[in-house]
Amino acid sequence: MTTSWTPSSWRDHPAAQQPRWPDEAALDASLKTLGGMPPLVFAGEARKLTESLGQVAEGNALQTKHNSTHSIQRKRRPNKQG
């Protein structure tokens, strides 16, 4: 069963580890506030990461991690002389 994603589609899934929300109005107000804020990750950044990880999977790049920062660097090919 595949459905399309929407900003409220998460409500269709069970949330087994959620705290109790005693004030439904406060929850809805918070969700409305958060819904009006910019995304944490922009679509272009997500596409760039997907492309970069594809390069890693193909063996054309290396992924490194330093603290909370990830870096993907293309492998340098040796110069063919001859």
Chimera marker file (.cmm) of the C-alpha trace (Angstrom):
<marker_set name="trace">
<marker id="1" x="0.000" y="0.000" z="0.000" r="1" g="1" b="0" radius="0.5"/>
<marker id="2" x="1.710" y="3.163" z="-1.216" r="1" g="1" b="0" radius="0.5"/>
<marker id="3" x="0.222" y="6.543" z="-0.499" r="1" g="1" b="0" radius="0.5"/>
<marker id="4" x="1.384" y="10.027" z="-1.353" r="1" g="1" b="0" radius="0.5"/>
<marker id="5" x="3.090" y="12.113" z="1.308" r="1" g="1" b="0" radius="0.5"/>
<marker id="6" x="1.313" y="15.173" z="2.641" r="1" g="1" b="0" radius="0.5"/>
<marker id="7" x="2.197" y="17.403" z="5.594" r="1" g="1" b="0" radius="0.5"/>
<marker id="8" x="-0.501" y="15.695" z="7.674" r="1" g="1" b="0" radius="0.5"/>
<marker id="9" x="-0.032" y="12.106" z="6.424" r="1" g="1" b="0" radius="0.5"/>
<marker id="10" x="2.038" y="11.256" z="9.494" r="1" g="1" b="0" radius="0.5"/>
<marker id="11" x="-1.218" y="11.229" z="11.459" r="1" g="1" b="0" radius="0.5"/>
<marker id="12" x="-2.294" y="8.122" z="9.503" r="1" g="1" b="0" radius="0.5"/>
<marker id="13" x="0.479" y="6.045" z="11.094" r="1" g="1" b="0" radius="0.5"/>
<marker id="14" x="0.552" y="4.634" z="14.624" r="1" g="1" b="0" radius="0.5"/>
<marker id="15" x="2.815" y="6.542" z="17.011" r="1" g="1" b="0" radius="0.5"/>
<marker id="16" x="3.766" y="3.938" z="19.587" r="1" g="1" b="0" radius="0.5"/>
<marker id="17" x="6.283" y="6.083" z="21.475" r="1" g="1" b="0" radius="0.5"/>
<marker id="18" x="4.491" y="9.411" z="21.717" r="1" g="1" b="0" radius="0.5"/>
<marker id="19" x="3.892" y="11.173" z="25.020" r="1" g="1" b="0" radius="0.5"/>
<marker id="20" x="0.341" y="11.817" z="26.096" r="1" g="1" b="0" radius="0.5"/>
<marker id="21" x="-0.973" y="15.124" z="24.809" r="1" g="1" b="0" radius="0.5"/>
<marker id="22" x="-3.513" y="16.225" z="27.431" r="1" g="1" b="0" radius="0.5"/>
<marker id="23" x="-4.321" y="19.511" z="25.682" r="1" g="1" b="0" radius="0.5"/>
<marker id="24" x="-5.284" y="18.787" z="22.072" r="1" g="1" b="0" radius="0.5"/>
<marker id="25" x="-5.796" y="22.509" z="21.352" r="1" g="1" b="0" radius="0.5"/>
<marker id="26" x="-2.254" y="23.332" z="22.523" r="1" g="1" b="0" radius="0.5"/>
<marker id="27" x="-0.883" y="20.502" z="20.383" r="1" g="1" b="0" radius="0.5"/>
<marker id="28" x="-2.765" y="21.772" z="17.328" r="1" g="1" b="0" radius="0.5"/>
<marker id="29" x="-1.534" y="25.335" z="17.983" r="1" g="1" b="0" radius="0.5"/>
<marker id="30" x="2.056" y="24.090" z="18.223" r="1" g="1" b="0" radius="0.5"/>
<marker id="31" x="1.734" y="22.094" z="15.012" r="1" g="1" b="0" radius="0.5"/>
<marker id="32" x="0.297" y="25.143" z="13.259" r="1" g="1" b="0" radius="0.5"/>
<marker id="33" x="3.227" y="27.270" z="14.463" r="1" g="1" b="0" radius="0.5"/>
<marker id="34" x="5.771" y="24.674" z="13.336" r="1" g="1" b="0" radius="0.5"/>
<marker id="35" x="3.968" y="24.254" z="10.020" r="1" g="1" b="0" radius="0.5"/>
<marker id="36" x="4.520" y="27.935" z="9.254" r="1" g="1" b="0" radius="0.5"/>
<marker id="37" x="8.279" y="27.744" z="9.733" r="1" g="1" b="0" radius="0.5"/>
<marker id="38" x="10.817" y="27.029" z="7.007" r="1" g="1" b="0" radius="0.5"/>
<marker id="39" x="11.946" y="23.426" z="6.570" r="1" g="1" b="0" radius="0.5"/>
<marker id="40" x="14.958" y="22.182" z="8.502" r="1" g="1" b="0" radius="0.5"/>
<marker id="41" x="16.378" y="20.664" z="5.325" r="1" g="1" b="0" radius="0.5"/>
<marker id="42" x="15.680" y="22.181" z="1.944" r="1" g="1" b="0" radius="0.5"/>
<marker id="43" x="14.755" y="19.992" z="-1.027" r="1" g="1" b="0" radius="0.5"/>
<marker id="44" x="17.875" y="20.994" z="-2.977" r="1" g="1" b="0" radius="0.5"/>
<marker id="45" x="20.116" y="19.939" z="-0.084" r="1" g="1" b="0" radius="0.5"/>
<marker id="46" x="18.362" y="16.569" z="0.110" r="1" g="1" b="0" radius="0.5"/>
<marker id="47" x="18.772" y="16.037" z="-3.659" r="1" g="1" b="0" radius="0.5"/>
<marker id="48" x="22.467" y="16.979" z="-3.470" r="1" g="1" b="0" radius="0.5"/>
<marker id="49" x="23.005" y="14.527" z="-0.603" r="1" g="1" b="0" radius="0.5"/>
<marker id="50" x="21.255" y="11.743" z="-2.537" r="1" g="1" b="0" radius="0.5"/>
<marker id="51" x="23.466" y="12.395" z="-5.574" r="1" g="1" b="0" radius="0.5"/>
<marker id="52" x="26.611" y="12.527" z="-3.431" r="1" g="1" b="0" radius="0.5"/>
<marker id="53" x="25.774" y="9.290" z="-1.623" r="1" g="1" b="0" radius="0.5"/>
<marker id="54" x="25.222" y="7.700" z="-5.036" r="1" g="1" b="0" radius="0.5"/>
<marker id="55" x="28.809" y="8.667" z="-5.901" r="1" g="1" b="0" radius="0.5"/>
<marker id="56" x="29.966" y="7.042" z="-2.650" r="1" g="1" b="0" radius="0.5"/>
<marker id="57" x="28.005" y="3.860" z="-3.444" r="1" g="1" b="0" radius="0.5"/>
<marker id="58" x="29.617" y="3.696" z="-6.897" r="1" g="1" b="0" radius="0.5"/>
<marker id="59" x="33.075" y="4.024" z="-5.364" r="1" g="1" b="0" radius="0.5"/>
<marker id="60" x="33.724" y="7.445" z="-6.894" r="1" g="1" b="0" radius="0.5"/>
<marker id="61" x="33.735" y="9.403" z="-3.619" r="1" g="1" b="0" radius="0.5"/>
<marker id="62" x="34.511" y="9.023" z="0.065" r="1" g="1" b="0" radius="0.5"/>
<marker id="63" x="32.238" y="9.928" z="2.947" r="1" g="1" b="0" radius="0.5"/>
<marker id="64" x="33.869" y="11.186" z="6.122" r="1" g="1" b="0" radius="0.5"/>
<marker id="65" x="32.415" y="12.299" z="9.435" r="1" g="1" b="0" radius="0.5"/>
<marker id="66" x="33.893" y="14.787" z="11.864" r="1" g="1" b="0" radius="0.5"/>
<marker id="67" x="31.835" y="15.465" z="14.977" r="1" g="1" b="0" radius="0.5"/>
<marker id="68" x="28.349" y="16.243" z="13.650" r="1" g="1" b="0" radius="0.5"/>
<marker id="69" x="29.498" y="17.246" z="10.164" r="1" g="1" b="0" radius="0.5"/>
<marker id="70" x="29.571" y="14.868" z="7.217" r="1" g="1" b="0" radius="0.5"/>
<marker id="71" x="31.698" y="15.464" z="4.173" r="1" g="1" b="0" radius="0.5"/>
<marker id="72" x="31.675" y="13.730" z="0.813" r="1" g="1" b="0" radius="0.5"/>
<marker id="73" x="34.764" y="14.105" z="-1.345" r="1" g="1" b="0" radius="0.5"/>
<marker id="74" x="35.298" y="12.815" z="-4.843" r="1" g="1" b="0" radius="0.5"/>
<marker id="75" x="38.154" y="10.364" z="-5.204" r="1" g="1" b="0" radius="0.5"/>
<marker id="76" x="41.069" y="11.618" z="-7.211" r="1" g="1" b="0" radius="0.5"/>
<marker id="77" x="41.976" y="9.396" z="-10.109" r="1" g="1" b="0" radius="0.5"/>
<marker id="78" x="45.680" y="8.893" z="-10.748" r="1" g="1" b="0" radius="0.5"/>
<marker id="79" x="46.966" y="10.517" z="-13.900" r="1" g="1" b="0" radius="0.5"/>
<marker id="80" x="47.524" y="7.977" z="-16.638" r="1" g="1" b="0" radius="0.5"/>
<marker id="81" x="50.870" y="8.538" z="-18.239" r="1" g="1" b="0" radius="0.5"/>
<marker id="82" x="52.230" y="6.551" z="-20.930" r="1" g="1" b="0" radius="0.5"/>
<link id1="1" id2="2" r="1" g="1" b="0" radius="0.2"/>
<link id1="2" id2="3" r="1" g="1" b="0" radius="0.2"/>
<link id1="3" id2="4" r="1" g="1" b="0" radius="0.2"/>
<link id1="4" id2="5" r="1" g="1" b="0" radius="0.2"/>
<link id1="5" id2="6" r="1" g="1" b="0" radius="0.2"/>
<link id1="6" id2="7" r="1" g="1" b="0" radius="0.2"/>
<link id1="7" id2="8" r="1" g="1" b="0" radius="0.2"/>
<link id1="8" id2="9" r="1" g="1" b="0" radius="0.2"/>
<link id1="9" id2="10" r="1" g="1" b="0" radius="0.2"/>
<link id1="10" id2="11" r="1" g="1" b="0" radius="0.2"/>
<link id1="11" id2="12" r="1" g="1" b="0" radius="0.2"/>
<link id1="12" id2="13" r="1" g="1" b="0" radius="0.2"/>
<link id1="13" id2="14" r="1" g="1" b="0" radius="0.2"/>
<link id1="14" id2="15" r="1" g="1" b="0" radius="0.2"/>
<link id1="15" id2="16" r="1" g="1" b="0" radius="0.2"/>
<link id1="16" id2="17" r="1" g="1" b="0" radius="0.2"/>
<link id1="17" id2="18" r="1" g="1" b="0" radius="0.2"/>
<link id1="18" id2="19" r="1" g="1" b="0" radius="0.2"/>
<link id1="19" id2="20" r="1" g="1" b="0" radius="0.2"/>
<link id1="20" id2="21" r="1" g="1" b="0" radius="0.2"/>
<link id1="21" id2="22" r="1" g="1" b="0" radius="0.2"/>
<link id1="22" id2="23" r="1" g="1" b="0" radius="0.2"/>
<link id1="23" id2="24" r="1" g="1" b="0" radius="0.2"/>
<link id1="24" id2="25" r="1" g="1" b="0" radius="0.2"/>
<link id1="25" id2="26" r="1" g="1" b="0" radius="0.2"/>
<link id1="26" id2="27" r="1" g="1" b="0" radius="0.2"/>
<link id1="27" id2="28" r="1" g="1" b="0" radius="0.2"/>
<link id1="28" id2="29" r="1" g="1" b="0" radius="0.2"/>
<link id1="29" id2="30" r="1" g="1" b="0" radius="0.2"/>
<link id1="30" id2="31" r="1" g="1" b="0" radius="0.2"/>
<link id1="31" id2="32" r="1" g="1" b="0" radius="0.2"/>
<link id1="32" id2="33" r="1" g="1" b="0" radius="0.2"/>
<link id1="33" id2="34" r="1" g="1" b="0" radius="0.2"/>
<link id1="34" id2="35" r="1" g="1" b="0" radius="0.2"/>
<link id1="35" id2="36" r="1" g="1" b="0" radius="0.2"/>
<link id1="36" id2="37" r="1" g="1" b="0" radius="0.2"/>
<link id1="37" id2="38" r="1" g="1" b="0" radius="0.2"/>
<link id1="38" id2="39" r="1" g="1" b="0" radius="0.2"/>
<link id1="39" id2="40" r="1" g="1" b="0" radius="0.2"/>
<link id1="40" id2="41" r="1" g="1" b="0" radius="0.2"/>
<link id1="41" id2="42" r="1" g="1" b="0" radius="0.2"/>
<link id1="42" id2="43" r="1" g="1" b="0" radius="0.2"/>
<link id1="43" id2="44" r="1" g="1" b="0" radius="0.2"/>
<link id1="44" id2="45" r="1" g="1" b="0" radius="0.2"/>
<link id1="45" id2="46" r="1" g="1" b="0" radius="0.2"/>
<link id1="46" id2="47" r="1" g="1" b="0" radius="0.2"/>
<link id1="47" id2="48" r="1" g="1" b="0" radius="0.2"/>
<link id1="48" id2="49" r="1" g="1" b="0" radius="0.2"/>
<link id1="49" id2="50" r="1" g="1" b="0" radius="0.2"/>
<link id1="50" id2="51" r="1" g="1" b="0" radius="0.2"/>
<link id1="51" id2="52" r="1" g="1" b="0" radius="0.2"/>
<link id1="52" id2="53" r="1" g="1" b="0" radius="0.2"/>
<link id1="53" id2="54" r="1" g="1" b="0" radius="0.2"/>
<link id1="54" id2="55" r="1" g="1" b="0" radius="0.2"/>
<link id1="55" id2="56" r="1" g="1" b="0" radius="0.2"/>
<link id1="56" id2="57" r="1" g="1" b="0" radius="0.2"/>
<link id1="57" id2="58" r="1" g="1" b="0" radius="0.2"/>
<link id1="58" id2="59" r="1" g="1" b="0" radius="0.2"/>
<link id1="59" id2="60" r="1" g="1" b="0" radius="0.2"/>
<link id1="60" id2="61" r="1" g="1" b="0" radius="0.2"/>
<link id1="61" id2="62" r="1" g="1" b="0" radius="0.2"/>
<link id1="62" id2="63" r="1" g="1" b="0" radius="0.2"/>
<link id1="63" id2="64" r="1" g="1" b="0" radius="0.2"/>
<link id1="64" id2="65" r="1" g="1" b="0" radius="0.2"/>
<link id1="65" id2="66" r="1" g="1" b="0" radius="0.2"/>
<link id1="66" id2="67" r="1" g="1" b="0" radius="0.2"/>
<link id1="67" id2="68" r="1" g="1" b="0" radius="0.2"/>
<link id1="68" id2="69" r="1" g="1" b="0" radius="0.2"/>
<link id1="69" id2="70" r="1" g="1" b="0" radius="0.2"/>
<link id1="70" id2="71" r="1" g="1" b="0" radius="0.2"/>
<link id1="71" id2="72" r="1" g="1" b="0" radius="0.2"/>
<link id1="72" id2="73" r="1" g="1" b="0" radius="0.2"/>
<link id1="73" id2="74" r="1" g="1" b="0" radius="0.2"/>
<link id1="74" id2="75" r="1" g="1" b="0" radius="0.2"/>
<link id1="75" id2="76" r="1" g="1" b="0" radius="0.2"/>
<link id1="76" id2="77" r="1" g="1" b="0" radius="0.2"/>
<link id1="77" id2="78" r="1" g="1" b="0" radius="0.2"/>
<link id1="78" id2="79" r="1" g="1" b="0" radius="0.2"/>
<link id1="79" id2="80" r="1" g="1" b="0" radius="0.2"/>
<link id1="80" id2="81" r="1" g="1" b="0" radius="0.2"/>
<link id1="81" id2="82" r="1" g="1" b="0" radius="0.2"/>
</marker_set>
